Amino acid sequence: MKKAFTIISMLILLQSCQEDIHTEFLSGDNKQPPKVDTLIYRIKGFNSGVTLALLSDSTFFYKVEGWGCMGGGSEKYTFGSYTQHKNKIVLLPERSKELSYWNEENPFDYSNPEMIEYPFMEDTIRIKTEFFRVDIHGISYLLSGEFKDEYYSEQSESNDFQELASHLKGKDEPYGHYLTGKKTHSNMFTIDDLPEQWKTMFR
């Protein structure tokens, strides 16, 4: 009888422990951190480039890089959050960081850059902040109507819509630069999804 009581007590205790473990798991204490996916858009130049990364947690970083043929170079970052409604993406810049690479003894040593960080200041660092996504011929584009250069200069003579439309129509005008990425999205946006003022440029 005593032995049976001991066995029953142990079974109750074991069941109780299993319930505690199950409850703890359901409570979220053992949840894995959410996976953050990233969409990458780029402009590739000679010893230079622009990268816009849109993370699935609604944050972004915008990087402009330039490198010297004889070594040295720099990277400038803008960080912040973004909003998206259908194919319209609006960047909300918050802070900036600059990395400068130069080593007189070994110009190709990039291991110890000088770095400065500061709040984003629109009057000194200008980036395009409003984009529309469109997928054409297997390429995903982020296009802005703003007349700003992608390399932080103040003004450009043309915008992304004008430059891409010129390129697609084979015109002799300068094509400029615009952000492109691989079309890996679940949702595709066509020219018909662009605002009317830009849609007509591709007809």
PyMOL commands that set and color helices and strands:
alter all, ss='L'
color gray80, all
select helices_A, chain A and resi 2-26+160-168+191-193+196-202
alter helices_A, ss='H'
color red, helices_A
select strands_A, chain A and resi 38-45+48-55+59-67+73-85+88-101+114-119+130-136+139-143+179-182
alter strands_A, ss='S'
color yellow, strands_A
deselect
rebuild
show_as cartoon
